[in-house]
């Protein structure tokens, strides 16, 4: 398990790919965002989207899946104090193969809880053509080793 001390500012990695299907898009939409552009190809043709696409919330969930599989599963992650920025840059369509490009932009030990550190990152999720579909800036809390830290 990686601890806070195992990371460096400027570290960049890629996670994925993850392929999105029309069935994935429709199932998520049916449960959480039942709008025509997410549910039905024919209805989606008559929207500003011009075809079936994943909802923004689905896109964020896909980002999270890549982040968990690539990083968090093997990290002493303690959660997140929040997201600073999310931007949807291009639609996520059926057949897209998504990759997460992840860069650590700041590491800061917690002043009030010495067992934790804050890892701030910038990420871009891109499709198989290299088109950025989403950008995020966020922070995760990571367990520390050493003085005052949990083992």
Secondary structure, DSSP 4 states (H G I P E B T S, - for coil): -B-GGG--TT-EEEEEEEE--HHHHHHHHHHH---HHHH-HHHHHTSTT-S----HHHHHHHHHHHHHHHTGGGBTB---SEEEEEEE-S---TT-EEEEEEEEEEEEE-SS-TTEEEEEEEEEEE-TTS-EEEEEEEEEEEE--STTS--
